[in-house]
């Protein structure tokens, strides 16, 4: 199963209410057969702009992230269910990509920059993007444009 991260912004509430919202959210994830890997509290802070959700204007929120593994077909169910919850101001689900494989050797790093593969690729890209220069030897004895 692919890994996902659920970013939540909860409305301004007391601590017991926040716990009940998180418990309700986690139970709905677990009921669908998913695995929760991590729950992280990012704190309470002012929202970047006022947000109107469920008929109420919010200026502050509590941020949480939940890392979980799920089948991709269940994501729409999560978004619909969390959209109906009046305690959740914003919710987004992001796919977590695995780390990119990168091999580095000391020999390649010790080469002068002009001989490295990545620098040579950048030089080739720059050469392709250069505009052709005007050739003064165009068969005319004068330059037809004003200088």
VENGIWO-V416101 format. One record per helix or strand. SS is the DSSP state (a for helix, b for strand). FROM is the first residue (numbers start at 1). TO is the last residue. If there is no record, write none. Layout:
BEGIN
SS_FROM_TO + SS_FROM_TO
END
This chain:
BEGIN
b_2_11 + a_15_31 + b_35_53 + b_56_70 + a_72_84 + b_88_95 + a_106_110 + a_113_115 + a_117_129
END
